[in-house]
Amino acid sequence: MSYQHLIAISLTAGLAFSQAHAASCQGVNAYPDWTQTDWQGNPSHANTNDKMQHQNKLYRANWWTRSEPGTSSAWQYLGRCDSGNRITPVERYGKLSVCGTGLCSEQQEKIQLRGMSSHGLQWYGLNKCLTDASLDVLAQDWQADIVRLSLYVQEGGYETDPVGFTQQMNTLIDMASQRGLYVLVDWHQLNPGDPNYNLALAKQFFTDVVSANKNRNNVIYDIANEPNDVSWPEVRHYSEQIIPVIRAIQPDALILIGTHGWSTFGASTGGSVQDVINDPVPFDNIMYTFHFYAASHKDYHRSVLDQASDVLPVFVSEWGTQNYDGDGPNDLISSQKYIDLMKRKKISWTNWNYSDDFRSGAVWKKGTCNTQNFVDSQLKEAGTWVKGWIEEGR
């Protein structure tokens, strides 16, 4: 079969998939115009599998209910009523590239992407918290631009099953792409903190994943999640080994590079953004990542982000409203200051994390991924707040 035939089949399948997941609300009762009546003939409730629309969203009843659609586990979210006509982020912005210190659309307009990061794929990945239902919600209800797919290297991740995790990554890239999302492929090295430790594994992973996705215009590669206990020159050396592997396959690939001090430009370990400014990675179309947790990282870290983004292309690929361990109380005052800074400077971001982990940084309440009932009533405090900022201005 020719390459052209394969592309045609892929595009046809993608169109069919998108149409299957577009929510059609035509002819569907709008709450509170119930589908079922009481003994007096008055609209009063919905039965199992009845569909209703509410606030421009389509729901299906899981059982007999009189609850407001979207407020309880009695309802399954099916999509936005206008999802079939909505322009997706990839349709809107096209192939992305770095322009100056910003991220730009195919039309060279500076943009800001907003979205969510998964938790580790080995725990909360495919068929767990990343499913057709959850990605529909992220793309259609939350109206996110991007999803970050976090593949841990250790901790039961890639090193234990390179073939299996590569297949999972490619499947999830395809699922997100069918929904018009940008995809950030996250090589989630964490412990050991020196990315050079996993150099051979990284070369194999990126060779395989980039080869499988080189013809897509929506995939971004993050080659080192959080370098730590390692100097910037060592991170730079690692980058100089990995970037050519990717660029040999996809010369124009957009690549993100983690910075020293757990991707804080050294702010968390006594380093400095000047380390990177004085010794940048010598490739074009790259961005440097910054991570923060608003309850732990306050004015000083914000000043580092502000300073770095004045002179370098920066992408906030992970952040939370809690402590640096992704747990604890939400500091929404500190978080708001970061949101304002990133909005003003059009710094793109993905929030940690789109799962039902027990920690406060996971947006869904425990058990949500088992029931696949991704409705607003299942969101934790951070989830409700972050969703609001992803949706803002849509």
N, C-alpha and C positions, 0 to 999 in steps of 0.2 A: 504494500500500500504506500502511495506517495506521501511525502511530508505535507503537501497541500491538502490531501484528503484527510490526514490526521487533524490538521488545523481546523478544517471545515467541520469535522465531526465534533471536535472539542467545543467550537463556538456554538454549534447547534445544541449540544448537551447543556452548555452553560445557559443559553437562552431558555431552554425548557426548564432548567432548575430554577432560574430567576422567576419565571412565570408561575411555577408551582408554589413559590414561597411569597408571591405578591398577594397581599390581602385585598380581596374584592368585597366591598361592603354594600354593593348594589342590591337592593331589595331586603337588606338585613334590618331587623327592628333596632331602633335606637333606644337605649335605656332612658327613661323607665317604661317604655312601651313594651311590656313583657310579651314573650312569645306564647305563654300559656295563661289560661284564665282560671278563676276560681269558680265555685258552683253557681255564682250569680252572673257569670259571664264577664267579670272584670279582669283586665290584665293583672296578673299577680305574681308570676314566677317563671323560671326557666327549668326545663327538664334536661336530663343528660343528653349531651351533644347538641343542644340548641345553641345557635350563634346569636350574639348581640353585639352592636357597636356602641362605643361610649368614648367621648372625647377624642374622636377620630382614630380609635383603635378597635380592632376586631377581636372578640373573645369567643371561646366555646365553653359551655358549662360542663364540668366534670361529673356533676350529679345535680339532683334537684336543689335549687337555690333561689333565695330572694335577696341575696347580697348584691351590692353594687359591683358591676364587672371591674375586675382589676384590684379589688380590695381584699380578697381572700383566696385561699387555695381551691375554692369551688370553681375557679375560672382558669382556663388556659389561654394565654396570650397568643394570638395568631399573626399579628402584624399591624402596621398602620394602614388605615383605609386608603391613603394616597400613595402607598409604597410602590404601586405599579408605575406611577408617573414621576416619582421622585428621581432627580438626577443624583447619581451616586458620587461619592468623593472622587473616585478615579475618573469618572466621566467629566467631572467639573474641572479637575486640576491636571489630568494627564500625567505624563512622565515628569517626575520631580528632579530637581537638581539644585546644587548650592549656587547662590548668587551673592557675592559679597559675604556678609556675615549671616545671611538668611537662607531659608528654605523657600524655593520658588517653584511655581507651577510651570507647566510646559510653555505658557505664555510669558514667562519671566516676571510674574507678579509674586511678590513676597506673601507667603501664606502662613497660617498656623494650623497644624493638625492637632486634634484632640481626641483621645481615645483611652483604651484600657489595655493593661498588661495581664496576661494569664498568670496563674501561679505555675509551679513546676509541672511540666507535661507528664512526668512520671506519676504524679499524684492526682492532678485535676485536669488532665488533658482530654484527648479524644474520647467521646462517648461517656464522659463524666461531666465536667463543667463546660466543655467545649463541644457543643452538639448543634444540629440544625436549629433547634429551638432557641438555645442561648445566643447563637450568632445572629439569628433573625432579630432577637430583641436588641442586641447591641447595634446592629446596622439600621434597623427600621424604627424602633421605639426610641432608643437613646440617640440615634442619628450620629453615631461616632464616625470619625474619619479613618481610624486606624486601630488595629489590634496587634499587640506585641505578643509573640509566641515564645515563652521562656523555656528553653531546653537546658536544664542543668547538665553539667558534664559529670560531676560526681553525685553523691547522695542518691544512688539508684538510678541515675540518669544515663546519658548517652554512652558512657564507657562500658556499661553493662550490656548494651544491645545496640550497637551502632546501626545495624540494618533496620531493626524495628523502629527505632526512634527517628531515623531518617524518613522512613515510610510515613510515620505519624506526622512529621513536620510537613511533608509534601501534601498529604491529605488535607491537613488544616489550612495550608496555604491555598489550596484549591477551593476549599469551602468558603474561606474569607473572600477570595477573589471573585467568586460567583456572586457575592453580595456587594461588590463594588468597593470593598475596603482596601486600604493600604495595609501591608503586612510588614511588621518589623520582626525579622528572624533574630532572636536573641541567643547568642552562645553564652550561656549563663555560668561562666566560670566564677567560682566564689572561694572555695577552699580546696586546694592551695590558691593563694591570692595572686601568684605570679602566673600570668597567662602563658608564659613560655613553657611551663610544666606540661601543658596540654597541646603543645604546638603540633605534634604529629596527628593527634586526633582532630584538631581544628582544621588542618589542611585536608584531611579526608572528608570531614563533614561538609566544609564549604565547597569542595570540589563536587561532591555528590548533589548537594542542594542547589547550588548555582547552576549546575548542568541541567537539572530538571526544570528550572524556572527561568532560564536565561531569556526566554522570549516574552516574559511578563513585564509590564511597565509599572507594577505596583509593589514590588518587593524591595525592601531595604534590609541591609545586613549589618548587624551590630556584632563586632568581632570579639569584644571582651566586655562582659557585664560590669564587674566591679573589681578592677585590679586593686590589691591591697597588700600591705607589707612588701611593697616593691617600689623602686624608684621610677620616675618618669622615663629616663633613658631606656630602662628595661622594657617598659610598655611600648615605647617608640620602636625599639628593636623588634619586638613581636609583631607590631603592625606592619613593619617593612617586610616581614616574611609572609604574612597572610594576605595583604592587599593584592600583591601580584598574582596569587593563586586565583582570587576572584576575578581580577581584571583580565586575566588570560582567557577566561570563559565569557565574561560579560564586561567589555571595556568601559561602559558608561555606568556601571553599577554605583548606586548611592551607598556609601559605607559610613557607619558610625564607629567611633573609637572610644572605649572607656578610658577615663583618666585616673591618675593615681589617687590614693586615699579614698577608696570605695566610690570612684567617679564623682569626686568633689573638687577636682583640680588641686588636690592636696590639702584642702581646707580642713579635713577631719584628722590629718596626721602631721600638721605643721609644715606642709608644703606650700606651694604658691602657684597661682595661675601663670606667673612669669616663667615657671619651668616649661610650660607648653608654648607660651608666646615666644620665648627665646629659642626654642628647639622644636618647631612644629614637625609633624609627619609630612614628608615631602611628596604628597600626592594631591591631585585636585579632586573635587566632588566628594569631599569627606566632611564629617561633622564630629564634634567632640561631645561626649555625653556628660550630663550632670545629674546627680541623684540627691534628693533631700527628703527628710521626714520632718514635717513642720513643727511637731512638738519638741523635737530634739535640736533641729537646725534652724536657728532664728536669724537675727540681724546680720551676724558675721557671714554666714553661708549665703544669705540673700545678696550681700554686697559682693561676694565672690562671683555669684551667678551674673549679677549686673555688670561687673567689670569684665568678666570673660566674654559675655555676649556682645560687648562693645567692639571687640577686636577679633573674635573667633566665631565660626558657625557652631552654635550650641543647640543640642536637642536634649530635653529633659525626658529621658527614657524610663525613669522610674521615680515615683514620689508618693508620699502618703501624708495623711492628715494626723498621723499618730507619732509614736516614738520610732526610733531607727530600727527597731525589731519588728515593725509593722503591727504593733499591738499597743494597748493602753488607750487613755482618753484621747479624743480628737481635739486638736487645737485649731479651731476654725478661724480664729483671729490671725494667727501666724500663716495659716493656709491661704487666707484671703489676700494677704500681702504678696505671697508668691503668685497667686492667680493674677493679681493686678499687674505685677511685673511682667509675667509671661505674656499676658494679653497685650500690654503696651508695646512690648518689643517683638511680638509675634514669634515667640519661642514655642515650638511644638512640644507636646507632652503626652505621655501615657501613664496612667495612674495604676498603682499596685494595690489590689489585684482583683481579677474577675473570677472569683471562686467562692465557695462556701466554707472555707477554712474557719476554724474557731476564732482566729484573731480578729481584732476590730478593723484591720485593714482590708480584709476580704469583704467585698461589697454585699454578698448574699448571706442570709441567715443559714445556719447549719441545717443541712438536710435538703436545701433547695435543689441541689444538683441531682439528688436521688429522685425527687418528684418531678423534676423538669418544669416546675411551675414558676417561671421567671417573671413575676409580677411585682409591682412597686411595693406591695405590702410585705414582700419577702426581703426588702432591702434593709441593711443596717443603716445607722446614722450616716456613716461615711459614704455609703452607696447612694443614698438619697441626695446628699450634698454634691458629690462628684458628678452624678448623672445630670444634675441641674446645670453644672458648668460645661458639660459636654454638649448639652442641648442648647445652651445660651446663644441666642441670635440666629438659630436655624430657621 
